[in-house]
Amino acid sequence: MNIIELKNIHKYFGQDGNRVHVLKGINLCIEKGDFVAIIGQSGSGKSTMMNIIGCLDVPTSGSYKINGVEVGKMSKDQLAELRCKTFGFIFQRYNLLNNLKASENAALPAVYLGLNAEDRNKRAVELLKQLELGNKLGNKPNELSGGQQQRVSIARALMNGGEIILADEPTGALDSKSGEMVMEIIKKLHRQGHTIILVTHDGKIAAQASRIIEIKDGEIVADERKASDFYEVKDAVKPVKRSRIDMMKYSFLESLKMSLHAILANKMRSLLTMLGIIIGIASVVSVVALGNASQAKIMAQINSMGTNTIDIMPGTGFGDMRSGRVKTLKVSDSNYLARQGFVDNSTPSVSASGTLVYGNYSLTAQLRGVGAQYFEVKGRDIAQGRVFSEREVDNMASVVVIDDNTLNEIFADNPNPIGEIIMFNKKPLKIIGVTEKDSNPGPMSETMNIWTPYTTAMYKINGSSDINSITVKVSDAVNSQVAEESIENILTALHGTKDFFMINSDSIKQTVESATNTMKLLIASIAVISLIVGGIGVMNIMLVSVTERTREIGIRMAIGAQQADILLQFLIEAILICLVGGFMGVALSMIIGFCFNTFSEDFGMIFSTASIVLALVCSTAIGIIFGYMPAKNASNLNPIDALASE
């Protein structure tokens, strides 16, 4: 029964004037279990014919059938499957992968067959032991002699069964003793039922075959049968059956292992490739962390003005020269607003500048008359003592809360001034509390400030019922913009005209947040440029890697790797490089943040989980985007051209 049928096969190389006619109308049939030697001088076309038979190359014209199936109609993946399950290649130069051990080289075809690691390693060990290499399982090719490497190559050819063994000058690179050993193995394989097709220019080697075909100038000039010894296959490999999902999972895991192996085999190049990604990710994460820290500091300063508060001032706005003469705001306005459902509390405020006297000290200070809730609304914490109560407000109590500046200025020798009496504009006031230091920049952080009940300030100090402003604390569940509109409508109705303006802390906060977010986005966008540069670096290195590993790709294709296998392996390599680079970039940014926070007193970098996750997603995306083209180029290589690459 014919296993191989070639009819009128022609093969041309080159184009136009450089076109060479290598095979000229080859007609050949080879029976299953035969041992055929194809002999001819260099350039006669014998290797080209063997490459076509092994589906490493395709004819320009003609018909080629295996087991009655037309090969010319098969896709690249179908041809790869044929090479994986039907053919076993023994090359003149062995074509072993230098970074794999002998057992791993022998087991490689079974990866593309879908055999699990345990089964394929077990079979590889058995084959190598049969070939007297049981003590060389862990040796890499450069640790083996030529004859040993060729025996590993034979084990690899038999891994998936090797129904048809294609041997291209199998003894050409060996000494005579090793050559004889290899030929004995090949003859033994023939007796085990393998169809052997051996290409050689040595007549003594060809004479050991059952059938000798001589080719000259691209044509068969002789076909002599010396023996009719055909054998049935005795060591058939059972096909592996997996579901599509299992195959995808298996293919991914095996590609991942091979990618890790390739990266670890070239550690320095992989690290240098990651460098651009590391710098880019570290820049992005660090910039966002600095932006978060700046925003948090600014927000803390704004919150110190009061969270969700609205200050109502007389006049038409900042810079109104008449605002000091407008006296329309009343305590009744504050009380009316306090009764509104959307208001938590409302406190009037009265201010006065004057002379503060204590003992031998006489200094200028700023007094503010406020309600009992003022300190809570404005976020001012108490360091010592307490704030005044609602009852003290109602009773116009002569009590006062002083700030840190006042404490340090006139009570340097008395760190606990609670109960002391100070004079402000000749009015005695008893100190009941001291506020924490105001760390926010501004005029209030530099001047001496004291607070007293607004009733005390109005009637005992100013001698007037006028107030300077009202501070309203809006309920957290209420939109501050809606509350602002409602307050404006209420006061306008009460006053008959709009003779006031409002400062909404939430509006300031939103403006600052918008500005800082825009700034973070701008700076992060600049940092992303380094990521793109890093991605281009990955693509360049992967393109170089594909070029350097062209022969490896050819070997993998020759033993059964499909386009998707090659594409997936190189794509996973690129993604792994970028992902590992991403993690290293995040780690670098954390180190930078730790150092920055250790030496910075004003504020520290604040890392967000979202920015770190986004950075890692970006690094993975860069691996996919910039790794796809090199991976695609690798998968599109022609097996025979890739094998011919050095």
N, C-alpha and C positions, 0 to 999 in steps of 0.2 A: 504494500500500500504506500502510495506516494505521500510523504508528509510535506514536501516542498516542490513547487512547480514554477519554473521560470519560463516565460514565453516571449521571445523577441524583445529582450530587455536591452534598452539603449540608455547610456548615461553620458551626458555632456557636462563639462566644467568650463566656466568662463563665459564671456559675452562677445558677440560680434567677431572681430578679427582675432581675438584671443581664445575663441571657443575651441575646446579640445574634445574629441570624440573618444571617450575612455572605454566604454563597453559597446560592442557592435553586434546587436542581434543575438544575445545569449539565450539559448534554449537548454534547459536543464531540469531534470527530475531527480529527486533524492528520496529513497524509500526510508520508512521508519525503521530505526535500529541499525542503519548502515554506518560504515566508517569510511568517509570520503576525504581524500587529500586533494587539495587544489594547489597545483604547482605552477610556477612561472617565475620569470625574472622580475626584478624591480621595475615598476612602471607598466607591467603587463596588464594590470586591472584586477588582479586576484583579490587584493584587500578591499577594493571598491565593491566587488561582487559580494564578498563576505559581509560588508557593512550593510548592503541592501538586504541580504538574506536575514541579518540580525535586526532589521528595522531601525538601524541607526541612521540610515540614509534612504532616500527614495529614488527610484529610477526616473529618468526623464520621460520615458515611454515604455510601453510593454505591460505584461501582466505577471503579477507575482501572487501566488496562492499558498497559504499554509493550511493544511488539513481541509483543502477545498474552499477556503474562505479568501476572497480577494482582499489583499492587504491595501491596495491603492485606495480603497473606499473607506479605510479606517481613519478615525480622528487621531490627533496626537496622543490623547489620553488612552485610547484603545491600543495604540502602538506601544505605549509605555506599559500597559497591562500585559501585552504579549511578551515584551522583554522581561517582565517581572516573573511571569508564570511559566513561560515556555523555554526561554533561552537562558544559557549560562555562558558568560564570556570569560575566556582566558587570554589575557593580553600579553604581548611580547614584553612590555615594560611594567607588567603587573598591575599598574593603576590602583594601588592601595592608597587609602587616605592616611597621611603621615601622622595626624593627631589622634588616630584611633589605634587601640591595641589589636593584636591579631584576632582575638575572639570577636571583637566589635566589628572589625572589617569583614570577617566571615559572616557575621549575623546580619549585616546591613540590608541585604535584599529582603529579608523577612520582615523588616520594618515596613516596607512598602507593600508587602503581602498582607499585613494586618495581624501577624503572629505576635502574641504577647511576649513581654521581655523574658519571662521564665522559660517558655518553650523554645524561643529562638536561641537563647544563650545555651540551653541544654543541647540543642541540635548542633550549634556551632562547635561546642566542645567535643561532641562525638565525632564530627567530621574531621576536626583538627587532630584528634587522637588517632583516627584511622589513617591519617596522613603523616603520622609519627611526629606531630607537633604538640603533643600533650604538655610538654615542659616549656612551651613558648607562648602560652595563651595570653600572658600579660605583656608581651613584648610588642613594641611599636615597629613599623617597617624598617626604620634606620638601625634597629637592633637585630635584624635578621639578615641572613645571607640571601643571595639571589634565588637559590633553589628553594629556600624556606619561604621567601615572599611569593614565589610562584605557586607553592603548595597552598598557601593561604588564599591566593587568587582562585585556585581550583576549588577549595572548600567553599568560597563565596559563590562560585558558579553552580555548586550543587545544593546550595542552601534552600532554594525553593523547588528543588527537584531537578532542574536542568534537563528537561526532556531532550533539548537540542543543545549540544555543547559546541560553541564556536571558538576555536583556538587559533589565534593569529600569531604565527611564528612563536609558539610557546617555549621553544628552546633557544631562540635567537640570542638572548642575552645571558645564557647560562654556559658554564663549563661543560665538558663532555660528560662527566659523571653525573652532574645534576640534570643534564639534558636526558640522559638515559633513564633516570629515576622518574622524571616527569612523563616521558613517553610510556613507561610501564604503567603509570597511574592512568593515563589516557586510554590505553588498551584495556585496562581493567574496567574502566567506566563503560567502554563499549560492550564488554561482556555482561555488564549489569543492565544493559538495555538502552543506554543513552545513544542517541543519534549523534555521531561525531563528524564535524566538518572542520578540517584542519588546513590552514593555509601555510605554505612553506615554499622556500626556493631550494631547499635541500632535498635532493633525490633520495638519500638514505632514510630521511625521516618519512618522506612520502611513501616509500616502499613498504612501510609497516601498516599501511591502510589497506582496506579491502578493495577500494576503488580509487584510481588515480585519474584526475582530470587535469589536463595541461591547458593553460591559457597563454596566448601570445598576442600582443597588440590588440587586446580587447576582444579576442575571439577564442572560442574553444577549438583547439587544434587536435586534441586527443582525449579519448575517454576509455580507459582500460579497467576492466573488473578483474581482480586477482583472486577474490574469494567471495562466496555467497553466505557469509556468516552474519545472520540477523538475529537479534536478541530482543526479548521482551523486557520492559522496565520492571525492576525488582524493588526499587526504593522510591516509590511515588509519594509525593507530599500531599497530604489531604488539604483540600481547599478550606480557607477560613471563611466562615459565614458570620457576618455582623449586620445589624440594622444600620440604616443610614445615619441615625443619631449617634450610635456607637462608633461608627467609622469616623464621623466628624470629631467626636471627642478624642478618639484614639489618635487621629492624625494631628490634632492640636497638641496633645500631650507629648507625642513623639517629636514634633517640630520644636516644642518648647525645650525639650531635653537637648536636642541637637544645637539649638540656638545658644543655650547656656554653655554648652561644650565649646562652641566656636568663640564665644565672647571670652571665656576663661583661657582659651588657648592663645588669645592675643590681648592680654591684660592691659599693656601700656597703650596700645592703639585704641582700645575701647575706652580707657580713662580719658585720653586726649579728645576723643570724639564726644564724650560726655561733658567736657569742660564748658562748652558754650551753653549747654542746657543748664548746668549747675549754676553758672553765673547769672543766666537769665531768670531762673526760678528764684534764686536767692534775692535778686534785685526786686522782682515783683512782690514777693512775700514781705521783704523788709520795707519796701516803700509803702505798702498797704498798712503794715504795722505802725510805721511812723505816722502815717495819715490818721490812723485810728487813735493814736496817742495824742496827736495835736487836736483832733476833734473832741476827744474826751476832756482835755484840759480846757478848751474853749467852752464846751458845754457846762463844765463845772463852774466856770466863771459866770456864765449866764444864769445857771440855776441859783447861784448865790444872790442874784437879783430877785429871786422868787420864782418858784415853779408854777407855771400856768397862772401867772398874775397879770393884771392890767392896772397900770398907774394912770390916774386921771389928773391932768394938770390944767390950770387956767390959761386962757389965751388961745391963739390959733395954731401954735406950733412952736418948735424950737426957733429961737431968734426973734420971736415976737417982742418988740420993745415995750408993749403995753401990758404984758402978762403980769408984771409986778403990781399993776394998778387994778387988775381984775380980781374982785373979791366975791365972786358969785358962788363958789363952792362952799357948802355948809355941812355941818355935822348931820343935819337932817337928810342930806343927799346920801351920805354914807349909810345911815340907819335904814333908809328906804331900800337901797341896793342890797343890804344885808338880808332883807326879808324876801328877796327873790329866790325862786327855787333852784336856779342854776348857779347861785353864789354860795360858797362855803362860809366866807366871812368877808367883812369890809371894815377897813380901819382908816379913819382920817389921819392926816399928818400935818403937824405944825412945825415950822422951823424958825430958829432964831440964832443969830450970831451974837456973842457977847464975851465977857471976861469971866474966866473961871478962877476962883481964888481958893487956895488951901494953904494954910500956914504962911510960909514966906513966898509961895508960888503965886504968880498972877499971870495967866496965859489966856490967849484967845482960843475959844472952842466953839464947836457947832452943836447946838442943842436941837434935838428933834422930839416933838411931842407925838406919840404914836399910841395905838391901841394895844391891848394885852396880847393879841394874836400876831402882832407885827413880826416878832422874832422868828416864829414858826413859818410865817408866810415867806419871809425873806431868807430863810435858811441860815440864820445867825445862831451859832451854838454858844452856850454859856459855859465859861471856864470855871467861874466861882459864883457862889450865891444862887440867885434866882431872878426871874423877870417879875414885873408887877402884875397884879391880878386885876380882874374885871372890877372887883369891889374897890380897889385902890384907884382905878380910873374914875369910877363913879364918884368917889369921895375926894377927888383932886389931891391925892396923897403927895406929899413932898418927898418922893423917892426917885432914885435915878440909877440907871445902869450905865457903866462907863466902858469904853473900849480898851484894847490892849495898849494903844498909844498913850492914852491918858494915864493908865496904870504905870507904865514905864517912865513917864515924864515926871509925875509928881508923887508917885508912891514907890520910888526906887528902893527906899529903905524899909518899906512896909509892903511885902508881897501879898498881904491879906487885908485889903482896905474895907472889907464888908463892915458896915456900921459907922464908917467915918462920915463926917459932914463936910460938904463942899459948898461954896457960894457961887452961884451963877447969876450975874447981873444983880448982885446983892440979895439974892433969894437963897435961903438955905435948902439943900437937898441931901437926903441921906442915901448913901451908896448901899444898894441891895444886891448888885450883881456885876460881873465883869465878863465881857464877851471874849470868845476865842480870837486869836490873831487873824486879821483879814489878809489872806494871801493873794487876793485878787488885785491886779493893778487898777489904779484910778485915784481920784482925789480923796475918797473916803479912807483909803488905806494909808494915806500920809498925814491927814489932819487928825486932831483930837475930837472924838465924837461922843456925845452922851445922849441918853434917851430917858425921857420922862413921860408920864401919862399925858395924852394930848389935852385933857381937861386942865391939868396943872400948867401946861405951857400956855394955853389960851388965857386962862383967867388969873393966874398968879404971876406969870412972867410977861406975856405980851399984853395982857389987859384987853383982849379983843376976842370976839367970837368967830373971827375969820380963820379959815384953814388954808393951807398951801396946796394940799393934794389929797387924793383918796387912793388907797391901794386895795384892789378887789382880788380875792382869791376865788377863781372859778372852779367849779366841781370838775374832777378828773374825767367824768363821763361825758362832759359837755365840750363841744368843739369851741375852741377859744375865739375863732373868727365869728361864729354865730353869736357867742356871748358878747363880743365887742360891739356888734351891730345892735344887739338888744340894749346894752348899757347906753349907747349913743342915743337911741330912740327915747329911752326913759328920761335921761337927763335933759335932752332937748325939749321934751314935753314939760318937764318940771321948770326949766329956766325960760322957756318961751323962745329960745334961740340957742345956737351951738356956740357957746363961749368957752369951750374947753377942747383939749386934744388928749389922745390916749397913747400910751406906750405899752404894746403887747409883747410880753417876754417870749411868748410862743412864736410870734412872727419873727422876732430877732433870732430865735433858735433855728427856725426853719431856714431863714436866710443864710445863717452861718453854716448849717448842715449842708445846704445846697452848694455853697461856695467851697467848703472843704471836700465834699464829694466830687465836685468838678475838678478840683486841684488833684485829688487822689487819682482820678481817672486819667488826667493829663499826664501825671508823672508815671503812673503804671503803664500807660500807652507807650511812653518812651522806653520803659524797662522791657516791654514786650518785644521791642525791636531787637534787643539782644537775644530773646528767645528765637525769633525768626532767623537771625544770623546763626544761632546755634543749630537750628533745624537745617539750614543750608549746609552747615558743616557736616551734619549727620548724613545728609544726602550725598555729599561729595565723598565722604569716607566709605559709605555703602557702595557707591558706584566703583570706587577703587577696589573695594573688597570683592565685588562681583568680578571685576577684571582679573584680580589676583587669583580668584578661586574658580575661574572658568573651567579648568580641568576637573576640579572636584565636582562641579555641577554636571559636567559631561559624564563622569563616573556614576553619579547618582542616577542620572537619566538612563544610562546603559543598563543598570541593574533594576530598573523598574519605577523610578520616581516619576510621578506625573507632574504636569505644570503646576497644579494647585499645591503639591507638596513643596516644590522649590519656592513658589511664591510665598507660601505660608512661613517657611523657615526663615527666609530673608526678611520678611515683614516683621515677624516676631523678634528677630534680632534687633531691628531698628527700634521697635517699640520698647523692648527691654532696655536698650541703651538709654533711651529718652526717659523711661520710667525710673530706672535706677538713678540717672542723672537728676531727675526731679526730686527723688527722696534725699539725695545728697545735697541738692540745692536748698531744700527745706531745712535739713540739718544745719547747713552753713548759716542760713538766716537765723536759726535759733541760737547758734553760737554768737552771731553778731548781736542779737537781741540781748543775750545774757550779759555780754561785755558792756553794751550800751547802758543797760539798766543798772549795772553795777557802778558805773562811773557817773551816770547822770543823776542829778538831784532834782531837777525841775519836773521831769516826767519820764516815764518809761515806755518802751515799745509795747504795743498791745497786739498780739497775734490773734487772728480770727480763724476758726475752723473752716469757714466758707472759703477764705482766700487760699488756704493751704490745699483744700480739696480741689478748688478751681485750678490752682497751679499744677497739681498732679494730672488733672484731666487735660490741661493744655499740653503738658509734656507728652502724654500718651497720644493726643491728637497730632502733635508735631511728628511723632514717630510714625504714625499711620500715613500722614500726608507726604512727608519727605522721604519715607522709606518705601512707599508704594512703587515709585518709578524704578529705582534700582532693583527691587524685588521682581517687578514685572519684566524688566530687561533680562534678569536671570532666568525666569521661567520660559522666556521666548527663545532662548538659545537653541540652536540646532545641535543635537547630541554629538554628531560626528565632528562638527566644527569645534565644539567645546572640548572634546577628547583630544583633538589635535593641538590644542593650545598648550604652551609651556609656561 
